[in-house]
Amino acid sequence: MVVISEIVREDIVHMILSGLSQREVGRRLNIGHTTVRKIWLKFKTNNSTKNVTKIGRPVVTSQSERRRICQISRCNPFMTPQNLKNCTHLNKNIIRIWFL
């Protein structure tokens, strides 16, 4: 995947704002029209062409709890989530997340 520089992204936005179609901008810059469209949509929604960091699933366990889960599972790799829950006093659903 080719990363498009910030300068080219700004050029795309300026060309579209000046009245060129997305396909014409793609032809002139030798970039796919779908890429131009995604950059344009990103500009319209965020008012910026910069990449926004993506936020993943929130962390449920603390660092020490994660270390404890890893430590116990390394010592006994055949331990069930229920047994791990009993050893660590954590929610069973949290333990299952680690084994998926």
Backbone as JSON Lines, residues from 0, in Angstrom:
{"i":0,"aa":"M","n":[0.84,-1.17,0.0],"ca":[0.0,0.0,0.0],"c":[0.89,1.24,0.0]}
{"i":1,"aa":"V","n":[0.6,2.14,-0.89],"ca":[1.37,3.37,-1.02],"c":[0.77,4.43,-0.11]}
{"i":2,"aa":"V","n":[1.61,5.08,0.66],"ca":[1.16,6.15,1.55],"c":[1.22,7.46,0.79]}
{"i":3,"aa":"I","n":[0.12,8.18,0.8],"ca":[0.05,9.46,0.09],"c":[0.45,10.57,1.06]}
{"i":4,"aa":"S","n":[1.38,11.4,0.62],"ca":[1.9,12.44,1.51],"c":[0.83,13.48,1.83]}
{"i":5,"aa":"E","n":[1.1,14.22,2.88],"ca":[0.17,15.27,3.32],"c":[0.03,16.36,2.26]}
{"i":6,"aa":"I","n":[1.11,16.66,1.56],"ca":[1.08,17.7,0.51],"c":[0.15,17.28,-0.62]}
{"i":7,"aa":"V","n":[0.24,16.02,-1.04],"ca":[-0.63,15.53,-2.11],"c":[-2.08,15.52,-1.64]}
{"i":8,"aa":"R","n":[-2.31,15.17,-0.4],"ca":[-3.68,15.18,0.14],"c":[-4.26,16.59,0.1]}
{"i":9,"aa":"E","n":[-3.45,17.57,0.47],"ca":[-3.91,18.96,0.42],"c":[-4.15,19.41,-1.02]}
{"i":10,"aa":"D","n":[-3.3,18.95,-1.94],"ca":[-3.51,19.26,-3.36],"c":[-4.83,18.69,-3.85]}
{"i":11,"aa":"I","n":[-5.15,17.47,-3.41],"ca":[-6.42,16.85,-3.81],"c":[-7.59,17.7,-3.35]}
{"i":12,"aa":"V","n":[-7.54,18.13,-2.1],"ca":[-8.64,18.94,-1.56],"c":[-8.75,20.26,-2.32]}
{"i":13,"aa":"H","n":[-7.62,20.92,-2.58],"ca":[-7.65,22.2,-3.29],"c":[-8.18,22.04,-4.72]}
{"i":14,"aa":"M","n":[-7.81,20.95,-5.38],"ca":[-8.29,20.72,-6.74],"c":[-9.81,20.5,-6.76]}
{"i":15,"aa":"I","n":[-10.31,19.73,-5.78],"ca":[-11.75,19.49,-5.72],"c":[-12.48,20.79,-5.38]}
{"i":16,"aa":"L","n":[-11.93,21.58,-4.46],"ca":[-12.55,22.85,-4.1],"c":[-12.53,23.83,-5.27]}
{"i":17,"aa":"S","n":[-11.56,23.68,-6.17],"ca":[-11.49,24.57,-7.33],"c":[-12.46,24.17,-8.43]}
{"i":18,"aa":"G","n":[-13.14,23.01,-8.27],"ca":[-14.17,22.65,-9.22],"c":[-13.91,21.4,-10.03]}
{"i":19,"aa":"L","n":[-12.76,20.77,-9.88],"ca":[-12.49,19.55,-10.62],"c":[-13.25,18.38,-10.0]}
{"i":20,"aa":"S","n":[-13.6,17.42,-10.85],"ca":[-14.26,16.22,-10.33],"c":[-13.22,15.32,-9.67]}
{"i":21,"aa":"Q","n":[-13.7,14.4,-8.87],"ca":[-12.81,13.49,-8.18],"c":[-12.06,12.6,-9.16]}
{"i":22,"aa":"R","n":[-12.74,12.18,-10.23],"ca":[-12.08,11.35,-11.25],"c":[-11.0,12.14,-11.99]}
{"i":23,"aa":"E","n":[-11.28,13.41,-12.28],"ca":[-10.29,14.23,-12.97],"c":[-9.06,14.47,-12.08]}
{"i":24,"aa":"V","n":[-9.28,14.68,-10.8],"ca":[-8.17,14.85,-9.87],"c":[-7.33,13.57,-9.84]}
{"i":25,"aa":"G","n":[-8.0,12.43,-9.8],"ca":[-7.29,11.16,-9.81],"c":[-6.46,10.97,-11.06]}
{"i":26,"aa":"R","n":[-7.02,11.35,-12.21],"ca":[-6.28,11.23,-13.47],"c":[-5.05,12.13,-13.48]}
{"i":27,"aa":"R","n":[-5.22,13.36,-13.03],"ca":[-4.1,14.32,-13.06],"c":[-2.97,13.93,-12.11]}
{"i":28,"aa":"L","n":[-3.31,13.35,-10.98],"ca":[-2.29,13.0,-9.99],"c":[-1.88,11.53,-10.07]}
{"i":29,"aa":"N","n":[-2.49,10.8,-11.02],"ca":[-2.21,9.37,-11.19],"c":[-2.5,8.59,-9.9]}
{"i":30,"aa":"I","n":[-3.68,8.87,-9.33],"ca":[-4.15,8.22,-8.11],"c":[-5.55,7.7,-8.4]}
{"i":31,"aa":"G","n":[-5.91,6.58,-7.83],"ca":[-7.24,6.03,-8.03],"c":[-8.34,6.97,-7.53]}
{"i":32,"aa":"H","n":[-9.45,6.99,-8.26],"ca":[-10.54,7.9,-7.87],"c":[-11.15,7.52,-6.54]}
{"i":33,"aa":"T","n":[-11.07,6.23,-6.15],"ca":[-11.61,5.86,-4.84],"c":[-10.72,6.41,-3.72]}
{"i":34,"aa":"T","n":[-9.42,6.48,-3.96],"ca":[-8.51,7.06,-2.98],"c":[-8.81,8.55,-2.83]}
{"i":35,"aa":"V","n":[-9.03,9.21,-3.96],"ca":[-9.37,10.63,-3.94],"c":[-10.67,10.83,-3.17]}
{"i":36,"aa":"R","n":[-11.63,9.95,-3.42],"ca":[-12.93,10.05,-2.74],"c":[-12.77,9.89,-1.23]}
{"i":37,"aa":"K","n":[-11.95,8.92,-0.79],"ca":[-11.76,8.71,0.65],"c":[-11.08,9.9,1.3]}
{"i":38,"aa":"I","n":[-10.11,10.47,0.62],"ca":[-9.43,11.65,1.17],"c":[-10.4,12.81,1.25]}
{"i":39,"aa":"W","n":[-11.24,12.97,0.24],"ca":[-12.22,14.04,0.23],"c":[-13.25,13.85,1.36]}
{"i":40,"aa":"L","n":[-13.73,12.64,1.55],"ca":[-14.68,12.37,2.63],"c":[-14.05,12.61,4.0]}
{"i":41,"aa":"K","n":[-12.77,12.23,4.14],"ca":[-12.08,12.47,5.4],"c":[-11.97,13.97,5.67]}
{"i":42,"aa":"F","n":[-11.72,14.74,4.6],"ca":[-11.63,16.19,4.76],"c":[-12.99,16.78,5.15]}
{"i":43,"aa":"K","n":[-14.05,16.29,4.52],"ca":[-15.38,16.81,4.82],"c":[-15.83,16.49,6.25]}
{"i":44,"aa":"T","n":[-15.49,15.32,6.75],"ca":[-15.95,14.94,8.09],"c":[-15.05,15.52,9.18]}
{"i":45,"aa":"N","n":[-13.72,15.51,8.97],"ca":[-12.79,15.95,10.02],"c":[-12.23,17.34,9.8]}
{"i":46,"aa":"N","n":[-12.49,17.91,8.64],"ca":[-11.95,19.21,8.27],"c":[-10.41,19.18,8.26]}
{"i":47,"aa":"S","n":[-9.88,18.0,8.0],"ca":[-8.44,17.8,7.94],"c":[-8.16,16.57,7.09]}
{"i":48,"aa":"T","n":[-6.99,16.54,6.45],"ca":[-6.63,15.38,5.65],"c":[-5.67,14.46,6.38]}
{"i":49,"aa":"K","n":[-5.33,14.77,7.63],"ca":[-4.41,13.94,8.4],"c":[-5.09,12.66,8.84]}
{"i":50,"aa":"N","n":[-4.29,11.61,8.99],"ca":[-4.81,10.36,9.49],"c":[-5.14,10.49,10.97]}
{"i":51,"aa":"V","n":[-6.31,10.03,11.33],"ca":[-6.76,10.08,12.72],"c":[-6.42,8.74,13.36]}
{"i":52,"aa":"T","n":[-5.86,8.78,14.55],"ca":[-5.56,7.52,15.23],"c":[-6.86,6.82,15.57]}
{"i":53,"aa":"K","n":[-6.83,5.53,15.41],"ca":[-8.03,4.74,15.66],"c":[-8.02,4.26,17.1]}
{"i":54,"aa":"I","n":[-9.17,4.32,17.71],"ca":[-9.31,3.89,19.09],"c":[-9.85,2.47,19.06]}
{"i":55,"aa":"G","n":[-9.17,1.57,19.71],"ca":[-9.57,0.17,19.72],"c":[-10.46,-0.15,20.9]}
{"i":56,"aa":"R","n":[-10.54,-1.41,21.17],"ca":[-11.34,-1.87,22.28],"c":[-10.73,-1.38,23.6]}
{"i":57,"aa":"P","n":[-11.54,-0.87,24.53],"ca":[-10.98,-0.36,25.78],"c":[-10.39,-1.48,26.63]}
{"i":58,"aa":"V","n":[-9.33,-1.17,27.33],"ca":[-8.65,-2.13,28.19],"c":[-9.47,-2.34,29.46]}
{"i":59,"aa":"V","n":[-9.71,-3.58,29.81],"ca":[-10.53,-3.9,30.97],"c":[-9.67,-4.27,32.17]}
{"i":60,"aa":"T","n":[-8.53,-4.86,31.92],"ca":[-7.67,-5.3,33.01],"c":[-6.51,-4.32,33.2]}
{"i":61,"aa":"S","n":[-5.96,-4.33,34.41],"ca":[-4.79,-3.49,34.69],"c":[-3.54,-4.23,34.21]}
{"i":62,"aa":"Q","n":[-2.43,-3.53,34.22],"ca":[-1.17,-4.13,33.8],"c":[-0.79,-5.29,34.71]}
{"i":63,"aa":"S","n":[-0.99,-5.13,36.0],"ca":[-0.63,-6.2,36.93],"c":[-1.56,-7.42,36.76]}
{"i":64,"aa":"E","n":[-2.83,-7.18,36.46],"ca":[-3.75,-8.3,36.21],"c":[-3.36,-9.05,34.95]}
{"i":65,"aa":"R","n":[-2.97,-8.33,33.91],"ca":[-2.53,-8.99,32.67],"c":[-1.26,-9.82,32.91]}
{"i":66,"aa":"R","n":[-0.34,-9.25,33.68],"ca":[0.88,-10.01,34.0],"c":[0.54,-11.28,34.78]}
{"i":67,"aa":"R","n":[-0.38,-11.17,35.72],"ca":[-0.76,-12.32,36.55],"c":[-1.44,-13.39,35.68]}
{"i":68,"aa":"I","n":[-2.31,-13.0,34.78],"ca":[-2.96,-13.96,33.88],"c":[-1.92,-14.68,33.04]}
{"i":69,"aa":"C","n":[-0.97,-13.93,32.47],"ca":[0.07,-14.53,31.64],"c":[0.95,-15.47,32.46]}
{"i":70,"aa":"Q","n":[1.28,-15.06,33.65],"ca":[2.13,-15.87,34.52],"c":[1.45,-17.2,34.86]}
{"i":71,"aa":"I","n":[0.2,-17.14,35.24],"ca":[-0.52,-18.37,35.6],"c":[-0.71,-19.26,34.39]}
{"i":72,"aa":"S","n":[-1.04,-18.68,33.24],"ca":[-1.28,-19.5,32.05],"c":[0.02,-20.1,31.52]}
{"i":73,"aa":"R","n":[1.17,-19.44,31.74],"ca":[2.45,-20.04,31.35],"c":[2.8,-21.23,32.23]}
{"i":74,"aa":"C","n":[2.5,-21.11,33.51],"ca":[2.78,-22.22,34.44],"c":[1.9,-23.42,34.16]}
{"i":75,"aa":"N","n":[0.65,-23.16,33.83],"ca":[-0.28,-24.24,33.55],"c":[-1.07,-23.91,32.28]}
{"i":76,"aa":"P","n":[-0.56,-24.26,31.11],"ca":[-1.22,-23.88,29.86],"c":[-2.57,-24.56,29.62]}
{"i":77,"aa":"F","n":[-2.87,-25.6,30.38],"ca":[-4.13,-26.31,30.17],"c":[-5.21,-25.87,31.16]}
{"i":78,"aa":"M","n":[-4.97,-24.79,31.87],"ca":[-5.93,-24.29,32.85],"c":[-7.14,-23.69,32.13]}
{"i":79,"aa":"T","n":[-8.32,-24.0,32.61],"ca":[-9.54,-23.48,31.99],"c":[-9.77,-22.04,32.44]}
{"i":80,"aa":"P","n":[-10.58,-21.3,31.68],"ca":[-10.9,-19.93,32.11],"c":[-11.55,-19.88,33.5]}
{"i":81,"aa":"Q","n":[-12.34,-20.88,33.81],"ca":[-12.98,-20.91,35.14],"c":[-11.94,-21.03,36.24]}
{"i":82,"aa":"N","n":[-10.95,-21.9,36.04],"ca":[-9.89,-22.06,37.04],"c":[-9.04,-20.8,37.13]}
{"i":83,"aa":"L","n":[-8.78,-20.17,36.01],"ca":[-8.02,-18.92,36.01],"c":[-8.77,-17.84,36.77]}
{"i":84,"aa":"K","n":[-10.07,-17.81,36.57],"ca":[-10.9,-16.83,37.27],"c":[-10.8,-17.03,38.77]}
{"i":85,"aa":"N","n":[-10.83,-18.28,39.2],"ca":[-10.73,-18.57,40.64],"c":[-9.36,-18.17,41.19]}
{"i":86,"aa":"C","n":[-8.31,-18.31,40.38],"ca":[-6.96,-17.97,40.84],"c":[-6.74,-16.46,40.89]}
{"i":87,"aa":"T","n":[-7.36,-15.74,39.97],"ca":[-7.08,-14.32,39.86],"c":[-8.2,-13.43,40.39]}
{"i":88,"aa":"H","n":[-9.35,-14.01,40.67],"ca":[-10.52,-13.25,41.16],"c":[-10.98,-12.21,40.14]}
{"i":89,"aa":"L","n":[-10.9,-12.57,38.86],"ca":[-11.38,-11.7,37.79],"c":[-12.66,-12.27,37.21]}
{"i":90,"aa":"N","n":[-13.35,-11.43,36.47],"ca":[-14.57,-11.84,35.79],"c":[-14.23,-12.9,34.74]}
{"i":91,"aa":"K","n":[-15.07,-13.91,34.6],"ca":[-14.83,-15.0,33.64],"c":[-14.8,-14.46,32.21]}
{"i":92,"aa":"N","n":[-15.62,-13.47,31.89],"ca":[-15.65,-12.91,30.54],"c":[-14.33,-12.22,30.2]}
{"i":93,"aa":"I","n":[-13.71,-11.6,31.18],"ca":[-12.41,-10.95,30.95],"c":[-11.37,-12.0,30.62]}
{"i":94,"aa":"I","n":[-11.42,-13.11,31.31],"ca":[-10.46,-14.19,31.07],"c":[-10.66,-14.76,29.67]}
{"i":95,"aa":"R","n":[-11.89,-14.9,29.23],"ca":[-12.16,-15.46,27.89],"c":[-11.58,-14.58,26.8]}
{"i":96,"aa":"I","n":[-11.58,-13.27,26.99],"ca":[-11.03,-12.33,26.0],"c":[-9.57,-12.69,25.74]}
{"i":97,"aa":"W","n":[-8.85,-13.07,26.77],"ca":[-7.42,-13.38,26.63],"c":[-7.2,-14.67,25.85]}
{"i":98,"aa":"F","n":[-8.18,-15.58,25.84],"ca":[-8.0,-16.86,25.17],"c":[-8.58,-16.89,23.77]}
{"i":99,"aa":"L","n":[-9.15,-15.8,23.3],"ca":[-9.73,-15.78,21.94],"c":[-8.69,-15.54,20.91]}
